[in-house]
Amino acid sequence: MNISVRSTARLLGAGLRALLVLTVVCGVIYPLVVTGIAQAAFHDKANGSEITDEGRSVGSERLGQTYDLETKDRDGNPLPDPKFFQPRPSAAGPNTENTRHKLLVSGASNLAADSKVLLDNVERRRTDVAAFNGVSPSSVPVDALTASASGVDPDISPAYARLQAKRVAKANGLAAAKVEKLVEDHVDGRVLGFMGEERVNVLGLNVALKKLAAKG
């Protein structure tokens, strides 16, 4: 065997050994270590921030859902269920799946701030939200009028949750004070006390509402 053949064989052997070592380290050991750390230190987040109801996963606190009736309006859009707190609107449009509580399709309208279509949508939502909740149009907060960039925002403002409390209480046959307290119990403060705004997770609130309604 000449020198060039031996050199080539040596290089191939070194390359195969490097491939094997890197495969074991990067493809087996590293993922196991990272997964183990995530499960030990961030178990909830590592598993999708699931929210459970009676031991069954009902969604993630990071993804918004719709709460609609089976009936639809004359335009074919599902009507919101008055028994539940409603999330922010989604520009992605209604989901065609035949389920009452479903994930929204992600997407934004990409409409400019001075778009007439956007302004018309805001005014239509203002009128609809006010009528649905039996309040003055001027009291409807901005997050009930505008869709988020993702279309699957899981949170609403405390103001929007409080606005819906009386309607939800009436639809479930509950005392308004109980539902209002439920809302206050689910207000999350700013991150680290100064970042972002106060918020209410809609899925978590509705799961707690279901339990409250079951007690009567």
C-alpha positions in Angstrom: 0.0 0.0 0.0 1.5 3.3 -1.1 1.7 6.4 1.1 -1.3 8.2 -0.6 -3.6 5.3 0.0 -2.6 5.0 3.6 -3.0 8.7 4.1 -6.5 8.6 2.5 -7.5 5.6 4.7 -6.2 7.4 7.8 -8.2 10.6 6.9 -11.4 8.5 6.3 -10.9 6.7 9.6 -10.4 10.0 11.4 -13.5 11.5 9.7 -15.7 8.5 10.6 -14.5 8.6 14.2 -15.3 12.4 14.4 -18.7 11.8 12.8 -19.5 9.1 15.4 -18.3 11.2 18.4 -20.2 14.3 17.2 -23.3 12.3 16.5 -23.3 10.8 20.0 -22.4 14.2 21.7 -24.6 16.5 19.6 -27.4 14.1 18.6 -27.8 12.1 21.9 -26.1 13.5 24.9 -26.7 17.2 24.3 -30.5 16.9 23.6 -30.9 14.6 26.7 -29.1 17.1 28.9 -31.1 20.1 27.6 -34.3 18.2 27.8 -33.5 17.1 31.4 -32.7 20.6 32.5 -35.8 22.0 30.8 -38.0 19.4 32.5 -36.4 19.9 35.9 -36.2 23.7 35.9 -39.0 24.7 33.5 -41.4 21.8 33.5 -44.5 23.8 32.7 -43.0 25.9 29.9 -41.2 22.9 28.4 -44.5 21.1 28.0 -46.3 24.0 26.3 -47.6 25.9 29.3 -50.7 23.6 29.3 -53.9 24.4 31.2 -55.8 21.5 32.5 -59.5 21.0 33.4 -60.4 17.9 35.4 -57.1 16.3 34.5 -57.6 16.9 30.8 -55.5 19.4 28.8 -57.7 22.1 27.4 -55.0 24.3 25.7 -52.0 26.4 26.3 -51.9 29.7 28.3 -49.7 31.0 25.4 -52.3 30.5 22.7 -55.7 32.2 22.4 -58.9 30.3 21.7 -62.4 31.2 20.5 -65.5 30.7 22.5 -68.4 30.5 20.1 -71.9 29.1 19.8 -72.8 26.6 17.1 -75.2 29.2 15.5 -73.9 31.7 13.0 -74.9 35.2 11.9 -76.2 36.0 8.5 -72.6 36.4 7.2 -71.8 32.9 8.3 -69.6 33.9 11.2 -70.0 32.0 14.5 -71.7 34.0 17.3 -69.8 34.5 20.6 -70.9 32.4 23.5 -72.3 34.8 26.2 -71.4 32.3 29.0 -67.6 32.8 28.4 -65.2 35.6 28.5 -64.2 36.5 25.0 -60.6 37.1 23.8 -59.3 39.8 21.6 -60.5 39.8 18.0 -58.5 38.0 15.4 -57.8 39.3 11.9 -57.3 35.8 10.6 -61.1 35.2 10.4 -63.3 32.4 11.8 -62.0 28.8 11.9 -64.0 26.3 9.8 -63.5 23.4 12.3 -66.8 22.3 13.8 -65.7 22.8 17.4 -66.9 25.2 20.0 -63.6 26.1 21.6 -60.8 26.1 19.1 -57.4 27.6 18.4 -57.5 30.7 16.2 -55.7 30.7 12.9 -52.6 32.8 13.3 -52.3 35.9 11.2 -52.6 39.7 11.1 -54.5 42.1 8.8 -51.4 44.1 7.8 -53.7 47.1 7.4 -52.1 50.5 7.7 -53.0 52.8 10.6 -54.9 55.1 8.3 -56.7 52.3 6.5 -60.5 52.9 6.1 -61.1 49.2 6.3 -59.3 49.1 9.7 -61.2 52.1 11.0 -64.5 50.5 9.8 -63.5 47.3 11.6 -62.8 49.1 14.8 -66.1 50.9 14.8 -68.0 47.7 13.9 -66.3 45.9 16.8 -67.0 48.8 19.2 -70.7 48.6 18.3 -70.8 44.8 18.5 -68.9 44.5 21.9 -71.0 47.3 23.5 -74.3 45.6 22.4 -73.1 42.1 23.4 -72.1 43.3 26.9 -74.8 45.9 27.4 -72.4 48.8 27.9 -71.7 52.2 26.4 -69.6 52.1 23.2 -67.3 54.7 24.9 -66.4 52.2 27.7 -65.1 49.5 25.3 -61.2 49.2 25.8 -58.9 49.3 22.8 -57.8 45.6 23.1 -61.4 44.6 22.3 -61.3 46.6 19.1 -57.9 45.7 17.6 -56.5 42.4 16.7 -52.9 41.4 17.7 -50.2 40.7 15.2 -50.4 37.0 15.8 -54.1 36.7 16.0 -53.8 34.2 18.9 -53.2 36.6 21.8 -54.1 34.6 25.0 -54.6 37.7 27.2 -57.0 40.6 27.5 -56.7 43.7 29.6 -58.3 43.8 33.1 -60.6 46.5 31.8 -62.0 44.2 29.1 -62.4 41.3 31.5 -64.2 43.6 34.0 -66.5 44.9 31.2 -67.6 41.3 30.4 -68.2 40.2 34.0 -71.8 41.2 34.4 -72.8 39.6 31.0 -71.0 36.4 32.0 -72.5 36.3 35.4 -76.0 36.8 34.0 -75.6 34.1 31.3 -74.3 31.6 33.9 -76.9 32.5 36.6 -74.1 33.7 39.0 -73.9 36.7 41.3 -72.1 39.5 39.6 -69.9 40.0 42.7 -68.6 36.4 42.4 -67.6 36.8 38.8 -66.0 40.2 39.4 -63.9 38.7 42.2 -62.9 35.9 39.9 -61.7 38.4 37.4 -59.6 40.3 40.0 -58.1 37.0 41.2 -56.9 36.3 37.7 -55.2 39.7 37.0 -51.5 39.1 36.4 -49.2 42.1 37.1 -46.4 43.5 35.0 -43.4 41.2 34.4 -40.8 41.9 37.2 -43.1 44.7 38.3 -42.3 47.1 35.5 -42.4 45.4 32.0 -45.6 45.2 30.0 -49.1 45.8 31.2 -51.5 44.0 33.6 -53.3 41.2 31.9 -55.9 38.4 32.3 -55.4 35.0 30.7 -58.7 34.2 29.0 -58.4 30.4 29.0 -57.3 30.3 32.7 -60.2 32.6 33.6 -62.8 30.6 31.6 -61.6 27.3 33.2 -62.0 28.9 36.7 -65.4 30.2 35.6 -66.6 26.8 34.6 -65.7 25.4 38.0 -67.5 28.3 39.7 -70.6 27.8 37.6 -70.6 24.1 38.5 -70.7 25.0 42.2 -73.6 27.3 41.6 
